[in-house]
């Protein structure tokens, strides 16, 4: 049985880089992978962007409220040109579409809990490993709904580590606008859309927030 993996970390912990490396490793062995990310992540449009400068287009975007398993099935039964399997059968008589060896999800914190449930179904019922990468908590130290559900369901949890400017392990993310640190606002504000983020250790976060959590 395939498994659902959640690899999480603060900002700048190499999540997108790790995802792209995992995709490369599969494809180096001639295995087919599918890459996806939530449509709410408008940074880079349909691109996964690593802070090391590596980019790659996703195979499909995941709109809010959509059935992730249905989106996966449609993409999995399409040839590289995007022709659905049922159309191939009508025109060529062939059903030769390479099976998917792994589904990789970037920015998984933006998924709905129902979409995370679909990830488990893809792993267990469709027998396709799912690697989901994302942030565990927002700038107020509160769990994203998608991340909380992944913590509930994932067979394997792996923390990707990065460091605070003080040298300790960073665990929290601060939202910034210019030089100001924000502690109020919507849970989702995409990096680059008038705001940016900095990962901090717990001590530096509490110092910056005046002891405030949430």
N, C-alpha and C positions, 0 to 999 in steps of 0.2 A: 504494500500500500504506500502510495506517495504521501508526502507530508507538507504541512503549511509551516513556513519559517517566517519569523518576524525579526528583522535586524534593525535595531533602533539606535539612535544616538542624538546628541545635541547638534546644533548647527556646526558645519565644518568638520564633521567626524568621518567624512568619506563615504556617505551612503550611496550617492549617485555613482561615484567612482567604483565602489564595490559592485554595484549592480551591473555596470557596463563591463567590468572585468569578468563577472560571472557569465554574462551573455557571450563574451569572447571565448571563454573556456569551453562552453557548450558547442559553439559553432566551430571552434578549432577541431572538434571531434566529429564534425559533420552532423551535428544534431540541431534540430529546428527549435528556436525559442520565439516567444512572443513577448513584446514589451508594451506596457500600458501605463497610463497615469491618469489621475482624476482631472476632468476638464476644468475644474475650479482653479487648478494651478496654471495660471495664464503666463507665467514666466517662461519665455522660450516657445510659446505656442505649443506645437506638438513635439518639441525637442526635450530630451533629457540632457541636462547641462551639468557636467562635472566642473567643479572649481579648478581642476587641473587643466581645463580647456578642451576636454574631450566632449563631443556632442553626438547624439544619435536620435533619429526620429522614432517615435513610438509606432507600434502597429495599429493601435486604436486608443482613443480617449474614452474616459468613463464619465458620462454626464451624471449629475446628481439624480438619484431616484431610479436610475436605469438598472436593469438586471445584468449584473456583471457576468454571470454564468452564460446568459444568452449572447452577450457581446463576445465572450470568449469562444463559444461554440461556432458562431458565425465566422470568426476570424480563423479558427482552427480548421474549418472545412473549406478554406479558400486557398487557391494556389498563390504563389508569390505575386502574380499580377492582380490579385484581388477577385478572381472569378470564383463564384460560389461553387461548391462541389456539385450541387444539383444541376447547375448550368453545364458543368463539364460533362456530366453524364448524358445530357441531352444532345450535346454537340460533338463529342468525341467518343462516347461510350466508355471512357476511362474514369476510374475513381482513384487514380494514383495521386494522392495528396500526402505528403510526408507528415507523419504524426508529430505533434508538439511534445518536446521533451521537457520543457519548463516554461512556466509563466512568471515573468518578473514585473513587479509593480513598484513604481517610484512614487514618492510622496503619499504613502499609504495612509497617513494620518487623516487625509481629506476624504477617505471613503466613508460611507455610511455604515452603521453596524450591520445592516442587511446585506450590503455588498461584501463585507468581511465574511458573513455567513456563507455567501456564494464562493468565496475563496476556499473555505474548508470543503465545500461540496466538490469543487473542481479537483482538489487534492485527493479526497477520499473516494468519491463516486466516479470521477473521470480518470483517476489514477495519474494525474499530472502534478508534479511537484510545483509548489508556488513559493517564490521568494519575494516577500514584501519588505520594502525599506521605508522607514519614516521616522518622524519625531514623536517622542512619547508624550510630551507636555507642551503647552503653549507658553506665551510670555508671562502668564499669570500663574504658572506652575500647575495648571489644571490639565488633566488628560484630554486629548482629542477623542471624540467618540469612536472614531475608527481605530485609533491606537488602543483604547481601552478594550475594545472587542477583540482585537488581535492578541492582547495580553491574556484574555479569557480563553481563546481557542487555539492559538498556535501550538503545534507540537514542539517547536523549538524556538527559544528566545535567545537572541545574541545581542549584547550591547557593543556598539562600535564607539570607541573612546576617542576623545579629543581633550585638549588642555585649555584651561583658562589663561588669561594673560599673566596671572600670578604664578603659573606653573602647576597648579593642582588640577585634578580631573574636572572638566566642565560637565555639569549635569543639567543646567537650566539655560533658557534662552531669554535674553532681554530684547524688547522691541525698541528701536531708536528712530528718532526723527531729527535729523541734523545731529546736534550734540545732546539733545534731550532724550531721557529714558521715559518710555510710556508704560503705565501700569493699568490703563483703562482703554477700552475700545473693543471692537469686534474680535472674535477669536481668530478669524482668518483675515490677514492682510499680507498679500504676496510681497516677498522681498523684492525691492526695486520699485515698487509702486508707492513712492514717497516715504517709504520706511526701509530700514535695514535691521539686521539682527546680529547680536553678539552673544556667544555662548560663555557662560560664567560658572565657576564653582559655586557651591552653596554659600560659602562665606562671603564671596564678592557680590553675589546676588542680594543677600540680606543687607549688606552694607549699602549697596546702590538703592535698595527699596526702603531703607530705614526700618528694616525688620518686617516689612510687609510681605505676606504670602497670599496670593490669590486675590 
